[in-house]
Amino acid sequence: MTATGTPRRAGSVRAVHFDGSVLRAVDQTLLPWEKIELSLHDAEEVAAAIRRLAIRGAPLIGVAAGFGVALELRRERTLPALDRACAVLCEARPTAVNLRHAVERVRAAALSVPQGEMQAAALQEAREIEAEEVAASAAMAANGAQLLSGVAAVLTHCNAGALAAPGRGTALAVIAELADRGSLAKVLVTETRPLLQGARLTAYELSALAIAHQLVIDSAAPALIAAGEVQAVVVGCDRVAANGDVANKVGTYSLALAANAAGIPFVVVGPTSTIDPDCPDGGQIEIEERGADEVRSAAGHPTAPVGTDCRNPAFDVTPSHLITALVTERGVARPVDRASVAALCSKR
Ligand code: MRU
């Protein structure tokens, strides 16, 4: 509830929206300074928006990719067009498995009907994926808030809110639910270099939701955790391997180490569409390596000598033994291991 006792809005923003003929998407690279809506007409345009992080966040890129396949079939109802669309979308980003899962589902739906009905079937499947993710967000919020009942201060990393997943997001949905239930007094938000998803997007969403928060530089977080400033770390995820290892935004692993050293819960929140049962462990997850310019600059301004050699892994892997609980729409895995992840996968 807000100070006036009214429930918070379901989501502070609608990041993507299929309007019947085009996919409309808020360009997240420009937030919070400009709110520009992109109109995307085909698979390549959707893939390009995903590649440059105008559309980002694991569940959201899955949803957008599903619509991307349907859009391509609107232009050309043929099998080569379907194959082309699936390939370009799957290649857009390698780490979040939601992308591949959504594309495979929409492709299978299109192939299950006569060619003349492919487009309608693809669109219906894309809409179903979106609706499932909205429902999953609400269920994760309830499951996570029950797990963290009474917690007054949490730290989160990157952006796992309404800009990253339909509904209220994943980790941020749990945080909003804790705030709605009245226990949460403070959220520490890490900046999340190099692209500042925490500073630009999570601070924007929390402020729209009227949830008290403080922004910290990434390197301040471990000492603040050690000093007892938060009672839990709550983050999203891009891929959960079969053994429970989790890939999420780079910097997540060091937060897990800090949470474990401080003896506080390290909680990962994500829908089951983020679980990859075919990936045995975190070592098999492809980690996206992005361009050096993202490291050599901040918010478009140079921060290092021209030509400085860089590494820019966009994600890291947190081993399952550092994860206190995995919150999904189907329930909570705790401890997080091969058996508990398999149990979530087989649960309906
Ligand atoms: O590179 P990004 O901004 O797409 O990375 C996003 C994250 O790492 C999120 O934590 C993750 O996708 C979960 S989103 C609900």
Boltz pocket constraint, residues with backbone or C-beta under 6 A from the ligand:
constraints:
  - pocket:
      binder: B
      contacts: [[A, 53], [A, 55], [A, 56], [A, 57], [A, 58], [A, 59], [A, 96], [A, 157], [A, 158], [A, 159], [A, 160], [A, 161], [A, 164], [A, 165], [A, 169], [A, 170], [A, 171], [A, 197], [A, 235], [A, 236], [A, 237], [A, 238], [A, 248], [A, 249], [A, 250], [A, 269], [A, 314]]
      max_distance: 6.0
